[in-house]
Amino acid sequence: MTEKRLYQKIADAILSLIEERKLTPGSRLPGERELAEQFGVSRVIIREAEIALETRGYIEVRTGSGAYVIEQNGKGQAEYLPEVSPFELTEARTLFEGEAAALAAPIISEEDLNKLEASIFAMSEEQPHNGLSGDEADREFHMTIARASKNPAVIHMVELLWKLRAKGRATQSVYKRVCEEDTAYRESEHEHILQALRERDPMKARAAMRQHFNRLLDAMLVATEQEAVEKIKEQVSASRERFTIARNLG
């Protein structure tokens, strides 16, 4: 069973507990360690399952507090998340997260700066660091900046953008491919953002964040073009094989 299917299986199992009212609205889910032991999987798989359930509107993950069941009223919140392309999402992130960095720069705490540094270190590790995978460390980096802005509307919007990223299969695929191939770029760009925040410079922080996403957009274009070329090659190869078989039979 692939990891993707595994976390989906765990998400479905937790969802069954919610639907059977064994976990009621407002109640806190057991901790990651307890759930990992209960289902016999890693904490990373539990975290991915919780992200999937949060995206579908069944739970709310509160930083430093845990995951809580949401009252459904017959509907999941996922119905209200629009379908967006990877490019549309990244354009929106450029706008909102650039301003989040600018707002955070003058007021960000030393504690948050240290968290950002730890997140960058976790991104560089091949194995999960302190329970965080590279992608989770990336999310924590950006959410730390959003929270440092002290603006609830900004925090909500950045959280929503990350939910949109987790929701779309095409978006997940493109981001995963780009992040895997551009690890060095990702680390250096996050370091530039951190340096601008350390200097308490809003303009530099905004520019560094926008430069990060603009480069990401360029990388997405290249990845998308490569994928299109690969599909064409596969089609040509299949056509050539059919032609060869037909010719030999003739």
Sine and cosine of phi, psi and omega as CSV:
sin_phi,cos_phi,sin_psi,cos_psi,sin_omega,cos_omega
0.00,0.00,0.76,-0.65,0.00,-1.00
-0.95,0.32,0.32,-0.95,0.01,-1.00
-0.88,0.47,-0.60,0.80,0.00,-1.00
-0.87,0.49,-0.74,0.68,0.01,-1.00
-0.92,0.40,-0.53,0.85,-0.02,-1.00
-0.92,0.39,-0.74,0.68,-0.02,-1.00
-0.93,0.37,-0.51,0.86,0.06,-1.00
-0.92,0.39,-0.62,0.78,0.03,-1.00
-0.90,0.44,-0.67,0.74,0.03,-1.00
-0.92,0.40,-0.65,0.76,0.03,-1.00
-0.87,0.49,-0.67,0.74,0.01,-1.00
-0.91,0.42,-0.59,0.81,0.00,-1.00
-0.92,0.39,-0.66,0.75,0.04,-1.00
-0.92,0.40,-0.64,0.77,0.02,-1.00
-0.88,0.48,-0.61,0.79,0.04,-1.00
-0.88,0.48,-0.63,0.78,0.04,-1.00
-0.90,0.43,-0.59,0.81,0.02,-1.00
-0.94,0.35,-0.72,0.70,-0.04,-1.00
-0.92,0.38,-0.50,0.87,0.04,-1.00
-0.99,0.10,0.06,1.00,0.03,-1.00
0.90,0.43,0.34,0.94,0.13,-0.99
-0.97,0.23,-0.37,0.93,0.18,-0.98
-0.84,-0.54,0.93,-0.37,-0.13,-0.99
-1.00,-0.10,0.37,-0.93,0.03,-1.00
-0.81,0.59,0.74,-0.68,-0.02,-1.00
1.00,-0.04,-0.28,0.96,-0.02,-1.00
-0.99,0.17,0.45,-0.89,-0.01,-1.00
-1.00,-0.03,0.72,-0.69,0.08,-1.00
-0.92,0.38,0.47,-0.88,0.13,-0.99
-0.82,0.57,0.39,-0.92,-0.01,-1.00
-0.90,0.44,0.30,-0.95,-0.03,-1.00
-0.84,0.55,-0.69,0.73,-0.03,-1.00
-0.89,0.46,-0.69,0.72,-0.01,-1.00
-0.90,0.43,-0.69,0.73,0.01,-1.00
-0.92,0.40,-0.62,0.78,0.02,-1.00
-0.88,0.48,-0.67,0.74,0.03,-1.00
-0.93,0.37,-0.63,0.78,-0.02,-1.00
-0.89,0.45,-0.67,0.74,-0.06,-1.00
-0.99,-0.13,-0.08,1.00,0.04,-1.00
0.93,0.36,0.61,0.79,0.01,-1.00
-0.76,-0.65,0.05,-1.00,0.01,-1.00
-0.99,0.17,0.29,-0.96,0.04,-1.00
-0.91,0.41,-0.48,0.88,0.04,-1.00
-0.89,0.46,-0.68,0.74,0.03,-1.00
-0.90,0.44,-0.66,0.76,0.04,-1.00
-0.88,0.48,-0.68,0.73,-0.02,-1.00
-0.90,0.44,-0.65,0.76,0.02,-1.00
-0.91,0.41,-0.61,0.79,0.04,-1.00
-0.90,0.43,-0.65,0.76,0.01,-1.00
-0.92,0.39,-0.62,0.79,0.05,-1.00
-0.88,0.47,-0.66,0.75,0.02,-1.00
-0.89,0.45,-0.67,0.74,0.01,-1.00
-0.94,0.35,-0.58,0.82,0.04,-1.00
-0.92,0.40,-0.66,0.75,0.02,-1.00
-0.88,0.47,-0.60,0.80,-0.01,-1.00
-0.99,0.15,-0.07,1.00,0.10,-0.99
1.00,0.06,0.34,0.94,-0.03,-1.00
-0.99,-0.12,-0.45,0.89,0.02,-1.00
-0.69,-0.73,0.26,-0.97,0.09,-1.00
-0.82,-0.58,0.83,-0.56,0.02,-1.00
-1.00,-0.08,0.89,-0.46,-0.01,-1.00
-0.97,-0.26,0.87,-0.50,-0.05,-1.00
-0.83,0.55,0.80,-0.60,0.03,-1.00
0.98,0.18,-0.05,1.00,-0.05,-1.00
-0.86,-0.51,-0.62,0.78,-0.01,-1.00
0.80,-0.60,-0.20,-0.98,-0.03,-1.00
-0.95,-0.30,0.69,-0.72,-0.07,-1.00
-0.80,-0.59,0.59,-0.80,0.00,-1.00
-0.96,0.27,0.69,-0.73,0.00,-1.00
-0.99,-0.17,0.63,-0.77,0.10,-0.99
-0.92,0.40,0.81,-0.59,-0.12,-0.99
-1.00,0.02,-0.60,0.80,-0.10,-0.99
0.81,0.59,0.59,0.81,0.05,-1.00
1.00,0.08,-0.11,0.99,-0.04,-1.00
-0.68,-0.74,0.53,-0.85,0.12,-0.99
-1.00,-0.08,0.51,-0.86,-0.02,-1.00
-0.91,0.41,-0.33,0.94,-0.06,-1.00
-0.86,0.50,-0.39,0.92,0.01,-1.00
-0.87,0.49,-0.42,0.91,-0.11,-0.99
-0.99,-0.10,0.04,1.00,0.06,-1.00
-1.00,0.02,0.85,-0.52,-0.04,-1.00
-0.96,0.29,0.39,-0.92,0.11,-0.99
-0.99,0.15,0.82,-0.58,0.01,-1.00
-0.75,-0.66,0.45,-0.89,0.06,-1.00
-0.99,0.13,0.31,-0.95,0.06,-1.00
-0.84,0.54,-0.57,0.82,-0.02,-1.00
-0.95,0.31,-0.67,0.74,0.04,-1.00
-0.89,0.46,-0.67,0.74,0.01,-1.00
-0.89,0.46,-0.71,0.71,-0.05,-1.00
-0.93,0.36,-0.58,0.82,0.10,-0.99
-0.88,0.48,-0.69,0.73,0.01,-1.00
-0.91,0.41,-0.64,0.77,0.02,-1.00
-0.90,0.44,-0.60,0.80,0.03,-1.00
-0.85,0.52,-0.70,0.71,-0.02,-1.00
-0.93,0.38,-0.82,0.57,-0.12,-0.99
-0.96,0.29,-0.68,0.73,-0.07,-1.00
-0.98,0.22,-0.42,0.91,0.12,-0.99
-0.90,0.44,-0.70,0.72,0.02,-1.00
-0.95,0.32,-0.56,0.83,0.05,-1.00
-0.87,0.50,-0.68,0.74,0.02,-1.00
-0.90,0.44,-0.65,0.76,0.00,-1.00
-0.91,0.42,-0.65,0.76,0.02,-1.00
-0.93,0.38,-0.60,0.80,-0.07,-1.00
-0.97,0.26,-0.52,0.85,-0.15,-0.99
-0.77,0.64,-0.75,0.66,-0.08,-1.00
-0.96,0.28,-0.32,0.95,-0.17,-0.99
-0.85,-0.52,-0.02,1.00,-0.07,-1.00
-0.89,0.45,0.64,-0.77,-0.05,-1.00
-1.00,0.08,0.31,-0.95,0.07,-1.00
-0.89,0.45,-0.58,0.81,0.03,-1.00
-0.87,0.49,-0.70,0.72,0.01,-1.00
-0.93,0.37,-0.60,0.80,0.05,-1.00
-0.88,0.48,-0.64,0.76,0.04,-1.00
-0.92,0.40,-0.59,0.81,0.06,-1.00
-0.89,0.45,-0.66,0.75,0.01,-1.00
-0.89,0.45,-0.66,0.75,0.03,-1.00
-0.89,0.45,-0.65,0.76,0.02,-1.00
-0.91,0.41,-0.60,0.80,0.01,-1.00
-0.91,0.42,-0.65,0.76,0.03,-1.00
-0.89,0.46,-0.66,0.75,0.04,-1.00
-0.88,0.47,-0.67,0.75,0.00,-1.00
-0.90,0.43,-0.56,0.83,0.03,-1.00
-0.90,0.44,-0.51,0.86,-0.08,-1.00
-0.99,0.14,-0.21,0.98,-0.05,-1.00
-1.00,0.05,0.67,-0.74,0.04,-1.00
-0.95,0.32,-0.54,0.84,0.03,-1.00
-0.98,-0.21,0.45,-0.89,0.02,-1.00
-0.81,0.58,0.70,-0.72,-0.01,-1.00
-0.93,-0.37,0.81,-0.58,-0.05,-1.00
0.80,0.60,0.59,0.81,0.04,-1.00
0.99,0.12,0.01,1.00,-0.03,-1.00
-0.94,-0.33,0.77,-0.64,0.16,-0.99
-0.98,0.20,0.14,-0.99,0.00,-1.00
-0.85,0.52,-0.68,0.74,-0.02,-1.00
-0.93,0.38,-0.63,0.78,0.03,-1.00
-0.93,0.37,-0.60,0.80,0.05,-1.00
-0.91,0.41,-0.60,0.80,0.06,-1.00
-0.88,0.48,-0.74,0.67,0.02,-1.00
-0.87,0.49,-0.69,0.72,-0.03,-1.00
-0.90,0.44,-0.60,0.80,0.04,-1.00
-0.85,0.53,-0.79,0.61,-0.07,-1.00
-0.94,0.34,-0.59,0.81,0.02,-1.00
-0.94,0.33,-0.53,0.85,0.06,-1.00
-0.89,0.46,-0.66,0.75,0.04,-1.00
-0.91,0.42,-0.69,0.72,0.01,-1.00
-0.86,0.50,-0.72,0.69,-0.01,-1.00
-0.91,0.42,-0.54,0.84,0.00,-1.00
-0.93,0.37,-0.31,0.95,0.04,-1.00
-0.94,0.35,-0.35,0.94,-0.02,-1.00
0.89,0.45,0.33,0.94,-0.01,-1.00
-0.93,-0.36,0.95,-0.32,-0.06,-1.00
-0.85,0.53,-0.58,0.81,0.00,-1.00
-0.91,0.40,-0.67,0.74,0.02,-1.00
-0.91,0.42,-0.70,0.72,0.01,-1.00
-0.86,0.51,-0.71,0.70,0.00,-1.00
-0.88,0.47,-0.69,0.72,-0.03,-1.00
-0.91,0.42,-0.67,0.74,0.00,-1.00
-0.92,0.39,-0.64,0.77,0.08,-1.00
-0.87,0.50,-0.68,0.74,0.00,-1.00
-0.89,0.45,-0.65,0.76,0.01,-1.00
-0.90,0.44,-0.60,0.80,0.06,-1.00
-0.94,0.34,-0.55,0.84,0.09,-1.00
-0.91,0.42,-0.64,0.77,0.04,-1.00
-0.90,0.44,-0.60,0.80,0.03,-1.00
-0.90,0.44,-0.65,0.76,-0.02,-1.00
-0.96,0.27,-0.41,0.91,-0.11,-0.99
-0.97,0.24,-0.69,0.72,-0.14,-0.99
-1.00,0.06,0.77,-0.64,0.01,-1.00
-0.90,0.44,-0.69,0.73,-0.01,-1.00
-0.89,0.46,-0.66,0.75,0.01,-1.00
-0.90,0.44,-0.72,0.70,0.04,-1.00
-0.84,0.54,-0.71,0.70,-0.05,-1.00
-0.89,0.46,-0.74,0.67,-0.04,-1.00
-0.92,0.40,-0.71,0.71,0.00,-1.00
-0.89,0.46,-0.68,0.74,-0.02,-1.00
-0.88,0.47,-0.70,0.71,-0.02,-1.00
-0.90,0.43,-0.71,0.70,-0.02,-1.00
-0.91,0.42,-0.71,0.70,-0.04,-1.00
-0.92,0.40,-0.58,0.82,0.02,-1.00
-0.93,0.37,-0.60,0.80,-0.06,-1.00
-1.00,0.09,-0.37,0.93,-0.10,-0.99
-0.89,-0.45,0.63,0.78,-0.06,-1.00
-0.84,0.54,-0.70,0.72,-0.03,-1.00
-0.89,0.45,-0.68,0.74,0.03,-1.00
-0.88,0.47,-0.70,0.71,-0.05,-1.00
-0.86,0.51,-0.70,0.71,-0.02,-1.00
-0.91,0.42,-0.73,0.68,-0.05,-1.00
-0.91,0.41,-0.61,0.79,0.00,-1.00
-0.93,0.37,-0.63,0.78,0.05,-1.00
-0.92,0.38,-0.56,0.83,0.06,-1.00
-0.91,0.42,-0.62,0.79,0.05,-1.00
-0.90,0.43,-0.63,0.77,0.05,-1.00
-0.89,0.45,-0.71,0.70,0.00,-1.00
-0.87,0.49,-0.68,0.73,-0.02,-1.00
-0.88,0.47,-0.66,0.75,0.02,-1.00
-0.90,0.44,-0.61,0.79,0.03,-1.00
-0.93,0.36,-0.61,0.79,0.05,-1.00
-0.88,0.47,-0.55,0.83,0.01,-1.00
-0.98,0.17,-0.07,1.00,0.00,-1.00
0.85,0.52,0.59,0.81,-0.08,-1.00
-0.95,-0.31,0.97,-0.24,-0.04,-1.00
-0.86,0.50,-0.67,0.75,-0.04,-1.00
-0.91,0.41,-0.68,0.73,0.03,-1.00
-0.91,0.41,-0.65,0.76,-0.01,-1.00
-0.90,0.43,-0.70,0.72,0.03,-1.00
-0.88,0.47,-0.72,0.70,-0.03,-1.00
-0.90,0.43,-0.65,0.76,-0.01,-1.00
-0.91,0.41,-0.65,0.76,0.01,-1.00
-0.92,0.39,-0.69,0.72,0.00,-1.00
-0.92,0.40,-0.61,0.79,0.04,-1.00
-0.88,0.47,-0.63,0.78,0.03,-1.00
-0.86,0.51,-0.74,0.67,-0.04,-1.00
-0.96,0.27,-0.54,0.84,0.06,-1.00
-0.90,0.43,-0.65,0.76,0.06,-1.00
-0.92,0.39,-0.58,0.81,0.04,-1.00
-0.90,0.44,-0.65,0.76,0.05,-1.00
-0.88,0.48,-0.67,0.74,0.04,-1.00
-0.88,0.47,-0.68,0.73,0.00,-1.00
-0.91,0.42,-0.59,0.81,0.04,-1.00
-0.90,0.43,-0.65,0.76,0.03,-1.00
-0.87,0.49,-0.71,0.71,0.01,-1.00
-0.89,0.46,-0.71,0.70,-0.02,-1.00
-0.89,0.46,-0.66,0.75,0.00,-1.00
-0.91,0.41,-0.66,0.75,0.03,-1.00
-0.90,0.43,-0.67,0.74,0.02,-1.00
-0.89,0.46,-0.65,0.76,0.00,-1.00
-0.90,0.43,-0.64,0.76,0.02,-1.00
-0.90,0.43,-0.66,0.75,0.02,-1.00
-0.90,0.44,-0.67,0.74,0.00,-1.00
-0.89,0.46,-0.63,0.77,0.02,-1.00
-0.91,0.42,-0.65,0.76,0.03,-1.00
-0.90,0.44,-0.68,0.74,0.03,-1.00
-0.87,0.49,-0.67,0.75,0.02,-1.00
-0.89,0.45,-0.67,0.75,0.01,-1.00
-0.90,0.43,-0.68,0.73,0.02,-1.00
-0.90,0.43,-0.67,0.74,0.00,-1.00
-0.89,0.46,-0.68,0.74,0.02,-1.00
-0.91,0.42,-0.65,0.76,0.02,-1.00
-0.90,0.43,-0.65,0.76,0.00,-1.00
-0.90,0.44,-0.64,0.77,0.00,-1.00
-0.90,0.43,-0.69,0.73,0.02,-1.00
-0.90,0.44,-0.64,0.77,0.00,-1.00
-0.90,0.43,-0.68,0.74,-0.01,-1.00
-0.89,0.45,-0.69,0.72,0.01,-1.00
-0.89,0.45,-0.70,0.72,-0.01,-1.00
-0.90,0.44,-0.65,0.76,-0.02,-1.00
-0.92,0.40,-0.66,0.75,-0.01,-1.00
-0.92,0.39,-0.59,0.81,0.03,-1.00
-0.93,0.36,-0.52,0.85,0.00,-1.00
-0.96,0.29,0.00,0.00,0.00,0.00
